[in-house]
Amino acid sequence: MGLDLYVLQERNFDPATRRMGLVWRLLRPGDTVARRKRACLTEYTLAEWRRLFAASGLRLTAAYADLDGRPYRRGAGPRLIVVGRRHLRDSSAG
C-alpha cells in the first residue's frame, strides 16, 4: 500500500499586516472528506530579524536567499533564511 497524499493549498497575503494565511486540504486515496489544516505566518525584513534576535540574546550570523546558500540580498531569492547564535557564558569564569 502506497503512502499517497494529495495536498491543496490556499494562500492569502495581507500586505498591510504582512501576514500570510494558509489553508491546506489533505486527501488520501479513498478519503471522502478532506482534512483541513490552517496556519498564519508573519513576514519580517532582515532588519526586523536582527532586532528580534538581539532582543532575545542572539546575534544574527548569516542570511541566505534560498536553500542553496546564496547570500541574501533583497529580491535575490524566494526566501529569507536567517541563522543566529547565542554565546553561552563561561561558568568557570568566577
N, C-alpha and C positions, 0 to 999 in steps of 0.2 A: 504494500500500500504506500503510495506516494504522500509527500507532505505538501501538496499544492495549497497555496493560499493566494487569494486574489485580494488586492488592496485598492480601493478607490479613495482618492484624497481630494478634499476641497480645501482651498486656502483663501483667506480674505485678509488683506493688509490694510490697516488704517494709518495713512501717513501722518495724521495729526498726533497720534499717540505712539506711533512706531510699533504697534502690536500686531502680530500675525496670529490669526485664529486658524486652527487646523481641525478638521474632522476627517477621521478615517473610517471607512466601512470595510469590514473584514469578512470575507466569504471563503469557505472551504467547499470543495465539491460535495454536493448533496445537501448543503445548508438551504433552508427555506427562508431564513431571516438573517440579515447581516448583523454582526456585532458592530457596535459603534463606539469609537474612542475619540476623545477630544483633548486638545492641548492648546495652550496660549503662550506665545513667546514674545519677548520684547527685544528689539534690535538696539544695540548700543554701538556708538562710534569708538574708535581706538582711544581717543582722549577720555571718553567716559569709562572705558575699561581700565585705563591707567588709574583714574580716580577711585573706582570701585576696588581695585587691587590694593592701592595704598591705604584706603580706609580699613581694609581687612588684614593689614600687616603683610601683604605680598608685594613683590616687585615684579612688574611685567618684564620678562626677559626676551620674548620673541613674539612676532606677529606674522602670520602666514596668510597668503591669498587663497590657498587651496590645500588639499591633502598631499599634493606633490612637493610641498616645501618651498614654493615660490615666496619670496618676501612680500609682505603686504604693502600695497600702495592702493590708495582709494581708487575704486573702479577697476583694479587689476584682476580680480577674480570673483567667483561667485560667493565666496565666504570670507569671513574674518575669523581666523583661528588664533586665539591668544594663549600664551604659556606664561606661567608665573612661578615664582619661587619664594619660599619663606625661609629665612635663616633662623635656625634654632639657636637659642642661647647656649653657650658652653657652660654646663653645670659644674665643671671642675674649676672654673674661674671664680674664686672666692666670693 
